[in-house]
Amino acid sequence: DHHINYGSGSGLQDRVAFVQNDPSQYDASIRLADLQESDTGTYQCRVKKNTVAVHEVIVTVQEKPAVPQCWTEGELIWGSSILLRCYSG
């Protein structure tokens, strides 16, 4: 139908667009820009030509991991043991 249904209060209006200007030319792909964790969800593509075809895709957006903090515990002596600790908060 040449339109994208954004859902209510999704904040997608400025970040979603068809990849091709005219989706009736057999490519109804969309591009979702500036992914956010809140974009996680089920997306549905409904294409209607002579019949209706529907396909759902589950998108999971995970937070970028924080830079780990690492340190050693114990003395650096040949033949002894040390502990390498890392934490990412």
C-alpha positions in Angstrom: 0.0 0.0 0.0 3.0 2.3 -0.3 3.1 3.2 3.3 4.8 2.2 6.6 2.7 1.7 9.7 4.9 2.9 12.6 2.7 1.7 15.5 1.6 4.0 18.3 4.2 6.1 20.1 7.1 4.1 18.6 9.3 7.1 17.6 10.2 5.5 14.3 8.7 8.1 12.0 12.0 9.9 11.4 14.2 6.7 11.3 12.3 4.3 8.9 12.1 4.5 5.2 11.7 2.3 2.1 15.1 1.3 0.6 13.7 1.9 -2.9 11.6 5.0 -3.6 8.8 3.0 -5.2 8.1 -0.2 -3.3 5.7 -1.4 -6.0 8.8 -2.2 -8.1 9.2 -5.6 -6.2 11.4 -4.3 -3.3 9.5 -3.3 -0.2 12.6 -3.5 2.0 12.9 -0.9 4.8 15.9 0.7 6.5 15.8 1.4 10.2 18.4 4.0 11.1 20.0 4.8 14.5 19.0 1.5 16.2 18.0 1.8 19.8 17.2 -0.8 22.5 13.6 0.3 22.4 13.4 -0.9 18.7 13.5 -4.5 19.9 10.3 -6.2 18.8 8.5 -8.0 16.0 8.3 -6.3 12.7 5.9 -7.4 10.0 6.2 -7.0 6.2 2.9 -7.2 4.4 3.1 -7.2 0.6 0.0 -7.1 -1.5 0.1 -7.6 -5.2 -2.6 -10.1 -6.4 -2.5 -11.8 -3.0 -1.3 -10.8 0.4 2.0 -12.2 1.7 3.0 -11.6 5.3 6.3 -12.2 7.0 7.4 -11.4 10.5 10.9 -10.7 11.7 12.0 -10.5 15.3 14.6 -7.8 15.9 16.6 -7.7 19.1 18.8 -4.7 19.7 21.3 -5.1 22.6 23.2 -2.4 24.4 26.8 -1.8 23.3 29.0 -3.4 26.0 30.9 -1.0 28.3 34.7 -0.9 28.1 36.0 -3.4 30.6 38.1 -2.4 33.6 40.9 -4.9 34.1 43.6 -5.3 36.8 45.9 -8.0 38.3 46.0 -9.3 41.8 49.2 -10.8 43.1 52.9 -10.2 42.5 54.4 -10.8 39.1 57.1 -13.3 40.1 58.3 -16.0 37.8 56.6 -19.3 38.6 53.9 -17.8 40.9 50.2 -17.3 40.2 48.4 -14.1 39.6 44.8 -13.2 39.1 43.6 -11.2 36.1 40.2 -9.5 37.0 38.0 -7.9 34.5 34.7 -6.1 35.1 32.2 -4.5 32.7 29.5 -2.5 34.3 
